[in-house]
Structures are given as structure tokens and as C-alpha cells.
Amino acid sequence: MSASPPRLAFRQPSVIPGFGIALGLTLTWLGLIVLLPLSALFIKTSELTFERFIAIVTAPRTLHALQVSFGLSLAAALVNVVFGSIVVWVLVRYEFPLKKVADAIIDIPFALPTAVAGIALTALYAENGWIGSLLAPLGIQVSFTPLGILVALVFIGLPFVVRTVQPVLADLDKELEDAAASLGASRLQTLTRVVLPSVWPALLTGFALAFARAVGEYGSVIFIAGNLPGVSEIAPLLIVIRLEEFRYADATAIATVMLLASFVLLLIINRLQRWAEERGGRNA
């Protein structure tokens, strides 16, 4: 009995470019848009001696500007995680009039020019503004203080948390919550043991996105910050000042520190997110 000839396996042609072309285009585009500017940043910084670099980044004005930028960015991201989660819960779990309008309002910081946002926030929270005039008798000043920077960073970072967590919570089966309640779990236990573990990776992602956006924010902050050195001056503004003074190497040194610090923080957050996903998979 003769053996049948082997069948030839044909690969179905893809409607999109092949792996080689797609990979080449991806690497080329990333190189031009991301790697090339970052390389130029490090090359320009390398013109400084190590002693000069340390002197620039450890100057009191630079350290305070970095502290304001990173400290308030972390604080704003944490605020957005808490209140953004509440907003998501209301949008997903409840029906109310003008719900679609409220959902659309969340995206305004995405579309609004940052300078317009900064001017609007300054007008609202100035001592003679609608909200600032109510806070002034209480001794609370928002505009031209670090508190004003926090308000601006919360404003621009809220959509990142909401839009990251919203689809995850919408896909969460509500029957799991009902089952937990039928087994005697309290509302707090249901929230912490059923809902939160499911949305925790998305919360970390939203936190990372909000933090990354806040660190580099410039337009919406400079109007409400007051830009007082040692008080409310942010690192991006200090970089612009150094560029206007034609101290390009100094500006790139500060930018390099911001880049490295942001990368380390985002790497830590990414590891926490992966750990939360793996833990959630094991629990499932």
C-alpha cells in the first residue's frame, strides 16, 4: 500500500502587512519619535562635567521645583484614583437624568487647550473669583500657591483614571456582588474582596497615566501657580527659563533628571500592576 503524498500547508495571506514590514515600520517610527529626541537630550547633557551636572540638579531652586512637580503630581494622581473611582461607580452602576452629559464632561480636559484650562481655573480660584471669593474668608488661597497647582493637576488627570477603570467595572458581572451579599458579606467586604481586586490593575494603570501627564504638565499650571521660585515654581517652567537664558545644557540636565525619575516611578507602578494582575489571576 503506497503512502499518500504529504499535503502542502499554505499560509493564509494576511490583509495587513507582514510581520517584517510591520516590525520595521514600528521600530523606525519609535526611533524617530521617541528614541531620537531622548538620545539628543542625553547627548546635550553629556556636554556638562559630572561636577557641573550635580551642581545644577542639587541647586536649591532645582530641588524645590522637582519636589513641587513630583510631589504634587503624586498627590493629584492619588486624589484622582479616589474620586475618579467614585465617579466611575456612579456612571456604571446607576441611571440618572443627563447621565450621558455627565459622562461627556469627563472628556473635557482631553479636548480643552491647556492654556484655556489654566486661565479658567485661575479666574475661578482667584481671590475675586467665584470659588476663590468663598474660600478667601476662610483663609484658603488657591491661586498662585501649590494648592492651585494641585487643583490644575487633578483637573487634567481625572479623565485618565475614569476612562481606564470604567470599561473594567462595566465588564464586572454584577451577579458576583449579589452572590457575595447572599453569602452574608457586608457592603464593605463586597467592595474590598470582590470589586476592588478586579479593578485594581486598572486603577494602577489610571494612576500611572494621571501621574505621567501631571509631571510634564505646563500650560494649565503656569497661570494658576504664580511661578514663585522656592514656592510654586514647577520643574517644566524652570526648564523653559533656562532655555530662555540660553543655558541649554542646564535645561537638559533638569530634563534628564525628570525623565529618569519618571521612568523609575513608572517602572515601579508597572511592576505593581503586573503583580496585581498575577495575584488576581491566582485568586480567580
PADORO-515711 format. One record per residue (C-alpha): residue number from 0; residue in one letter; z negated, x negated, y negated. Coordinates in nm, 4 decimals. Example, Ala and Ser with C-alpha at 12.3 -4.5 7.8 and 13.67 -1.06 7.14 Angstrom:
BEGIN
[site 0; "a"; [-0.7800; -1.2300; 0.4500]]
[site 1; "s"; [-0.7140; -1.3670; 0.1060]]
This chain:
BEGIN
[site 0; "m"; [0.0000; 0.0000; 0.0000]]
[site 1; "s"; [0.1163; -0.1609; -0.3197]]
[site 2; "a"; [-0.1196; -0.1847; -0.6101]]
[site 3; "s"; [-0.0297; 0.0189; -0.9137]]
[site 4; "p"; [0.0695; -0.1840; -1.2196]]
[site 5; "p"; [-0.2077; -0.2268; -1.4755]]
[site 6; "r"; [-0.1993; 0.0114; -1.7652]]
[site 7; "l"; [-0.1469; -0.1380; -2.1060]]
[site 8; "a"; [-0.4140; -0.0452; -2.3596]]
[site 9; "f"; [-0.2751; 0.0317; -2.7016]]
[site 10; "r"; [-0.4987; 0.0373; -3.0076]]
[site 11; "q"; [-0.4547; 0.3408; -3.2217]]
[site 12; "p"; [-0.3303; 0.2367; -3.5672]]
[site 13; "s"; [-0.5782; 0.2999; -3.8456]]
[site 14; "v"; [-0.4917; 0.4958; -4.1567]]
[site 15; "i"; [-0.6819; 0.2418; -4.3655]]
[site 16; "p"; [-0.6151; -0.1327; -4.3995]]
[site 17; "g"; [-0.7210; -0.3502; -4.1094]]
[site 18; "f"; [-1.0437; -0.5440; -4.0878]]
[site 19; "g"; [-0.8929; -0.8711; -4.2053]]
[site 20; "i"; [-0.7369; -0.7254; -4.5182]]
[site 21; "a"; [-1.0423; -0.5130; -4.5997]]
[site 22; "l"; [-1.2801; -0.8068; -4.5494]]
[site 23; "g"; [-1.0634; -1.0350; -4.7628]]
[site 24; "l"; [-1.0461; -0.7837; -5.0462]]
[site 25; "t"; [-1.4211; -0.7219; -5.0230]]
[site 26; "l"; [-1.5120; -1.0901; -5.0425]]
[site 27; "t"; [-1.2621; -1.1528; -5.3226]]
[site 28; "w"; [-1.3905; -0.8615; -5.5281]]
[site 29; "l"; [-1.7550; -0.9557; -5.4756]]
[site 30; "g"; [-1.6752; -1.3135; -5.5644]]
[site 31; "l"; [-1.5064; -1.2203; -5.8922]]
[site 32; "i"; [-1.7514; -0.9509; -5.9996]]
[site 33; "v"; [-2.0847; -1.0825; -5.8675]]
[site 34; "l"; [-2.0808; -1.4411; -5.7432]]
[site 35; "l"; [-1.8702; -1.5965; -6.0190]]
[site 36; "p"; [-2.0884; -1.4738; -6.3104]]
[site 37; "l"; [-2.4062; -1.5696; -6.1239]]
[site 38; "s"; [-2.2653; -1.9124; -6.0494]]
[site 39; "a"; [-2.1803; -1.9591; -6.4167]]
[site 40; "l"; [-2.5390; -1.8651; -6.5023]]
[site 41; "f"; [-2.6841; -2.1341; -6.2763]]
[site 42; "i"; [-2.4285; -2.3934; -6.3863]]
[site 43; "k"; [-2.5149; -2.3394; -6.7520]]
[site 44; "t"; [-2.8864; -2.3579; -6.6742]]
[site 45; "s"; [-2.8338; -2.6869; -6.4906]]
[site 46; "e"; [-2.7499; -2.8483; -6.8242]]
[site 47; "l"; [-3.1209; -2.8441; -6.9002]]
[site 48; "t"; [-3.3564; -3.1058; -6.7698]]
[site 49; "f"; [-3.6308; -2.9833; -6.5432]]
[site 50; "e"; [-3.8922; -3.0544; -6.8090]]
[site 51; "r"; [-3.6947; -2.8593; -7.0685]]
[site 52; "f"; [-3.6445; -2.5683; -6.8266]]
[site 53; "i"; [-4.0180; -2.5488; -6.7550]]
[site 54; "a"; [-4.0968; -2.5702; -7.1266]]
[site 55; "i"; [-3.8638; -2.2757; -7.2007]]
[site 56; "v"; [-3.9816; -2.0433; -6.9255]]
[site 57; "t"; [-4.3514; -2.1200; -6.9778]]
[site 58; "a"; [-4.3454; -2.0762; -7.3561]]
[site 59; "p"; [-4.5960; -1.8063; -7.4614]]
[site 60; "r"; [-4.3246; -1.5870; -7.6106]]
[site 61; "t"; [-4.1125; -1.6085; -7.2958]]
[site 62; "l"; [-4.4026; -1.5426; -7.0606]]
[site 63; "h"; [-4.5125; -1.2391; -7.2590]]
[site 64; "a"; [-4.1578; -1.0997; -7.2698]]
[site 65; "l"; [-4.1247; -1.1435; -6.8925]]
[site 66; "q"; [-4.4645; -0.9851; -6.8388]]
[site 67; "v"; [-4.3671; -0.6843; -7.0507]]
[site 68; "s"; [-4.0323; -0.6390; -6.8759]]
[site 69; "f"; [-4.1514; -0.6751; -6.5170]]
[site 70; "g"; [-4.4938; -0.5162; -6.5629]]
[site 71; "l"; [-4.3676; -0.2050; -6.7372]]
[site 72; "s"; [-4.0689; -0.1808; -6.5005]]
[site 73; "l"; [-4.3042; -0.1736; -6.2019]]
[site 74; "a"; [-4.5268; 0.0803; -6.3749]]
[site 75; "a"; [-4.2304; 0.3016; -6.4654]]
[site 76; "a"; [-4.0953; 0.2861; -6.1102]]
[site 77; "l"; [-4.4352; 0.3897; -5.9707]]
[site 78; "v"; [-4.4568; 0.6785; -6.2174]]
[site 79; "n"; [-4.1091; 0.7899; -6.1158]]
[site 80; "v"; [-4.1989; 0.7760; -5.7468]]
[site 81; "v"; [-4.4948; 1.0103; -5.8012]]
[site 82; "f"; [-4.3439; 1.2585; -6.0441]]
[site 83; "g"; [-3.9928; 1.2241; -5.9040]]
[site 84; "s"; [-4.1275; 1.3285; -5.5641]]
[site 85; "i"; [-4.2816; 1.6372; -5.7223]]
[site 86; "v"; [-3.9514; 1.7216; -5.8906]]
[site 87; "v"; [-3.7661; 1.6801; -5.5599]]
[site 88; "w"; [-4.0173; 1.9002; -5.3772]]
[site 89; "v"; [-3.9720; 2.1797; -5.6304]]
[site 90; "l"; [-3.5929; 2.1551; -5.6286]]
[site 91; "v"; [-3.5674; 2.1526; -5.2485]]
[site 92; "r"; [-3.8461; 2.3821; -5.1362]]
[site 93; "y"; [-3.8419; 2.6577; -5.3995]]
[site 94; "e"; [-3.5983; 2.9020; -5.5534]]
[site 95; "f"; [-3.6401; 2.9900; -5.9215]]
[site 96; "p"; [-3.4252; 3.1000; -6.2164]]
[site 97; "l"; [-3.1985; 2.8337; -6.3669]]
[site 98; "k"; [-3.2589; 2.6033; -6.0731]]
[site 99; "k"; [-2.9060; 2.4627; -6.0933]]
[site 100; "v"; [-2.9550; 2.3917; -6.4624]]
[site 101; "a"; [-3.2780; 2.2033; -6.3905]]
[site 102; "d"; [-3.1026; 2.0115; -6.1142]]
[site 103; "a"; [-2.8205; 1.9148; -6.3505]]
[site 104; "i"; [-3.0629; 1.7975; -6.6200]]
[site 105; "i"; [-3.1837; 1.5251; -6.3822]]
[site 106; "d"; [-2.8469; 1.3509; -6.4162]]
[site 107; "i"; [-2.8503; 1.3354; -6.7979]]
[site 108; "p"; [-2.9848; 0.9751; -6.8088]]
[site 109; "f"; [-2.6856; 0.8731; -6.5929]]
[site 110; "a"; [-2.4299; 1.0091; -6.8398]]
[site 111; "l"; [-2.6127; 0.9610; -7.1694]]
[site 112; "p"; [-2.5367; 0.6343; -7.3536]]
[site 113; "t"; [-2.8482; 0.4204; -7.3549]]
[site 114; "a"; [-2.8419; 0.3758; -7.7321]]
[site 115; "v"; [-2.8353; 0.7536; -7.7783]]
[site 116; "a"; [-3.1297; 0.7873; -7.5404]]
[site 117; "g"; [-3.3238; 0.5232; -7.7336]]
[site 118; "i"; [-3.2611; 0.6907; -8.0690]]
[site 119; "a"; [-3.3565; 1.0331; -7.9301]]
[site 120; "l"; [-3.6791; 0.9044; -7.7747]]
[site 121; "t"; [-3.7716; 0.7204; -8.0940]]
[site 122; "a"; [-3.7151; 1.0337; -8.3017]]
[site 123; "l"; [-3.9298; 1.2401; -8.0650]]
[site 124; "y"; [-4.2201; 0.9977; -8.0286]]
[site 125; "a"; [-4.2346; 0.8535; -8.3808]]
[site 126; "e"; [-4.5426; 0.9466; -8.5824]]
[site 127; "n"; [-4.3406; 1.2115; -8.7674]]
[site 128; "g"; [-4.1519; 1.3254; -8.4554]]
[site 129; "w"; [-4.2039; 1.6465; -8.2637]]
[site 130; "i"; [-4.4183; 1.4877; -7.9922]]
[site 131; "g"; [-4.5449; 1.1860; -8.1855]]
[site 132; "s"; [-4.6917; 1.4058; -8.4590]]
[site 133; "l"; [-4.9025; 1.5817; -8.1942]]
[site 134; "l"; [-5.0222; 1.2535; -8.0431]]
[site 135; "a"; [-5.0960; 1.0774; -8.3726]]
[site 136; "p"; [-5.4160; 1.2766; -8.4495]]
[site 137; "l"; [-5.5415; 1.1719; -8.1044]]
[site 138; "g"; [-5.4903; 0.8068; -8.1920]]
[site 139; "i"; [-5.1987; 0.7683; -7.9494]]
[site 140; "q"; [-4.8964; 0.5799; -8.0808]]
[site 141; "v"; [-4.5903; 0.5715; -7.8602]]
[site 142; "s"; [-4.3019; 0.4415; -8.0682]]
[site 143; "f"; [-4.2970; 0.0672; -8.1395]]
[site 144; "t"; [-4.5563; -0.0045; -7.8685]]
[site 145; "p"; [-4.5431; -0.0992; -7.4984]]
[site 146; "l"; [-4.6180; 0.2668; -7.4231]]
[site 147; "g"; [-4.2857; 0.3555; -7.5819]]
[site 148; "i"; [-4.1111; 0.1070; -7.3546]]
[site 149; "l"; [-4.2757; 0.2738; -7.0547]]
[site 150; "v"; [-4.1537; 0.6151; -7.1680]]
[site 151; "a"; [-3.7967; 0.4877; -7.2033]]
[site 152; "l"; [-3.8022; 0.3190; -6.8626]]
[site 153; "v"; [-3.9381; 0.6332; -6.6965]]
[site 154; "f"; [-3.6615; 0.8334; -6.8618]]
[site 155; "i"; [-3.3774; 0.6155; -6.7342]]
[site 156; "g"; [-3.5279; 0.5607; -6.3867]]
[site 157; "l"; [-3.6134; 0.9170; -6.2833]]
[site 158; "p"; [-3.2649; 1.0108; -6.1504]]
[site 159; "f"; [-3.2638; 0.7172; -5.9090]]
[site 160; "v"; [-3.5739; 0.8417; -5.7297]]
[site 161; "v"; [-3.4761; 1.2085; -5.7346]]
[site 162; "r"; [-3.1210; 1.1597; -5.6102]]
[site 163; "t"; [-3.2333; 0.9190; -5.3366]]
[site 164; "v"; [-3.5134; 1.1345; -5.1947]]
[site 165; "q"; [-3.3553; 1.4778; -5.2474]]
[site 166; "p"; [-3.0997; 1.4697; -4.9616]]
[site 167; "v"; [-3.3560; 1.3273; -4.7184]]
[site 168; "l"; [-3.6075; 1.6013; -4.7935]]
[site 169; "a"; [-3.3338; 1.8660; -4.7795]]
[site 170; "d"; [-3.2388; 1.7492; -4.4284]]
[site 171; "l"; [-3.6004; 1.7539; -4.3107]]
[site 172; "d"; [-3.6461; 2.0503; -4.0786]]
[site 173; "k"; [-3.8991; 2.2884; -4.2302]]
[site 174; "e"; [-3.9931; 2.4007; -3.8800]]
[site 175; "l"; [-4.1773; 2.0706; -3.8370]]
[site 176; "e"; [-4.4080; 2.1685; -4.1211]]
[site 177; "d"; [-4.4547; 2.5165; -3.9735]]
[site 178; "a"; [-4.5324; 2.3643; -3.6330]]
[site 179; "a"; [-4.7916; 2.1328; -3.7847]]
[site 180; "a"; [-4.9516; 2.4254; -3.9658]]
[site 181; "s"; [-4.9580; 2.6332; -3.6459]]
[site 182; "l"; [-5.1401; 2.3481; -3.4697]]
[site 183; "g"; [-5.4151; 2.3590; -3.7302]]
[site 184; "a"; [-5.3025; 2.0850; -3.9681]]
[site 185; "s"; [-5.4056; 2.1283; -4.3283]]
[site 186; "r"; [-5.1532; 2.1109; -4.6099]]
[site 187; "l"; [-5.2631; 1.7566; -4.6906]]
[site 188; "q"; [-5.2315; 1.6493; -4.3275]]
[site 189; "t"; [-4.8852; 1.8048; -4.3042]]
[site 190; "l"; [-4.7799; 1.6242; -4.6182]]
[site 191; "t"; [-4.9171; 1.2829; -4.5191]]
[site 192; "r"; [-4.8339; 1.2904; -4.1463]]
[site 193; "v"; [-4.5114; 1.4912; -4.1290]]
[site 194; "v"; [-4.3311; 1.4899; -4.4622]]
[site 195; "l"; [-4.4251; 1.1527; -4.6105]]
[site 196; "p"; [-4.3313; 0.9360; -4.3070]]
[site 197; "s"; [-3.9866; 1.0979; -4.3048]]
[site 198; "v"; [-3.9118; 1.0369; -4.6717]]
[site 199; "w"; [-4.0983; 0.7070; -4.7088]]
[site 200; "p"; [-3.7887; 0.4827; -4.6655]]
[site 201; "a"; [-3.6018; 0.6914; -4.9238]]
[site 202; "l"; [-3.8971; 0.6650; -5.1614]]
[site 203; "l"; [-3.8917; 0.2866; -5.1314]]
[site 204; "t"; [-3.5172; 0.2840; -5.1948]]
[site 205; "g"; [-3.5593; 0.5028; -5.5027]]
[site 206; "f"; [-3.8417; 0.2797; -5.6230]]
[site 207; "a"; [-3.6253; -0.0310; -5.5832]]
[site 208; "l"; [-3.3316; 0.1258; -5.7675]]
[site 209; "a"; [-3.5513; 0.2513; -6.0523]]
[site 210; "f"; [-3.7203; -0.0875; -6.0818]]
[site 211; "a"; [-3.3915; -0.2784; -6.0817]]
[site 212; "r"; [-3.2480; -0.0530; -6.3505]]
[site 213; "a"; [-3.5618; -0.0813; -6.5649]]
[site 214; "v"; [-3.5785; -0.4621; -6.5528]]
[site 215; "g"; [-3.2364; -0.5015; -6.7083]]
[site 216; "e"; [-3.2534; -0.2038; -6.9451]]
[site 217; "y"; [-3.1751; -0.2865; -7.3055]]
[site 218; "g"; [-3.0111; -0.0096; -7.5095]]
[site 219; "s"; [-3.2692; 0.2656; -7.4670]]
[site 220; "v"; [-3.5636; 0.0266; -7.5120]]
[site 221; "i"; [-3.4912; -0.1761; -7.8252]]
[site 222; "f"; [-3.5077; 0.1274; -8.0551]]
[site 223; "i"; [-3.8439; 0.2573; -7.9350]]
[site 224; "a"; [-4.0053; -0.0798; -7.8563]]
[site 225; "g"; [-4.0403; -0.2170; -8.2079]]
[site 226; "n"; [-3.9479; -0.5607; -8.0679]]
[site 227; "l"; [-4.2579; -0.7388; -8.1966]]
[site 228; "p"; [-4.2893; -1.0887; -8.0421]]
[site 229; "g"; [-4.6011; -1.1080; -7.8305]]
[site 230; "v"; [-4.6465; -0.7294; -7.8399]]
[site 231; "s"; [-4.3425; -0.5228; -7.7433]]
[site 232; "e"; [-4.0601; -0.7714; -7.7010]]
[site 233; "i"; [-3.8703; -0.7421; -7.3730]]
[site 234; "a"; [-3.7005; -1.0289; -7.1914]]
[site 235; "p"; [-3.3418; -0.8967; -7.2303]]
[site 236; "l"; [-3.3944; -0.8822; -7.6071]]
[site 237; "l"; [-3.5275; -1.2382; -7.6102]]
[site 238; "i"; [-3.2139; -1.3471; -7.4245]]
[site 239; "v"; [-2.9973; -1.1813; -7.6910]]
[site 240; "i"; [-3.1998; -1.3535; -7.9654]]
[site 241; "r"; [-3.1473; -1.6922; -7.8025]]
[site 242; "l"; [-2.7736; -1.6229; -7.7791]]
[site 243; "e"; [-2.7597; -1.5319; -8.1479]]
[site 244; "e"; [-2.9320; -1.8625; -8.2212]]
[site 245; "f"; [-2.6591; -2.0383; -8.0166]]
[site 246; "r"; [-2.9252; -2.1615; -7.7732]]
[site 247; "y"; [-2.7154; -2.0689; -7.4719]]
[site 248; "a"; [-2.8964; -2.2880; -7.2203]]
[site 249; "d"; [-3.2300; -2.1377; -7.3257]]
[site 250; "a"; [-3.0897; -1.7876; -7.2782]]
[site 251; "t"; [-2.9543; -1.8683; -6.9335]]
[site 252; "a"; [-3.2877; -2.0243; -6.8343]]
[site 253; "i"; [-3.4712; -1.6994; -6.9101]]
[site 254; "a"; [-3.1963; -1.5017; -6.7378]]
[site 255; "t"; [-3.2246; -1.7227; -6.4299]]
[site 256; "v"; [-3.5975; -1.6565; -6.4048]]
[site 257; "m"; [-3.5356; -1.2822; -6.4360]]
[site 258; "l"; [-3.2660; -1.2992; -6.1685]]
[site 259; "l"; [-3.4793; -1.4947; -5.9216]]
[site 260; "a"; [-3.7880; -1.2781; -5.9784]]
[site 261; "s"; [-3.5838; -0.9590; -5.9389]]
[site 262; "f"; [-3.4250; -1.0920; -5.6208]]
[site 263; "v"; [-3.7629; -1.1787; -5.4669]]
[site 264; "l"; [-3.9129; -0.8399; -5.5552]]
[site 265; "l"; [-3.6111; -0.6504; -5.4248]]
[site 266; "l"; [-3.6186; -0.8579; -5.1051]]
[site 267; "i"; [-3.9834; -0.7642; -5.0518]]
[site 268; "i"; [-3.9082; -0.3973; -5.1160]]
[site 269; "n"; [-3.6127; -0.4132; -4.8778]]
[site 270; "r"; [-3.8327; -0.5580; -4.6053]]
[site 271; "l"; [-4.0902; -0.2855; -4.6626]]
[site 272; "q"; [-3.8173; -0.0246; -4.6406]]
[site 273; "r"; [-3.6883; -0.1661; -4.3122]]
[site 274; "w"; [-4.0431; -0.1793; -4.1764]]
[site 275; "a"; [-4.0945; 0.1848; -4.2729]]
[site 276; "e"; [-3.7680; 0.2860; -4.1032]]
[site 277; "e"; [-3.8598; 0.0988; -3.7829]]
[site 278; "r"; [-4.2072; 0.2497; -3.7826]]
[site 279; "g"; [-4.0633; 0.5956; -3.8394]]
[site 280; "g"; [-3.8212; 0.5428; -3.5501]]
[site 281; "r"; [-4.1024; 0.4410; -3.3154]]
[site 282; "n"; [-4.3132; 0.7392; -3.4189]]
[site 283; "a"; [-4.0193; 0.9710; -3.3610]]
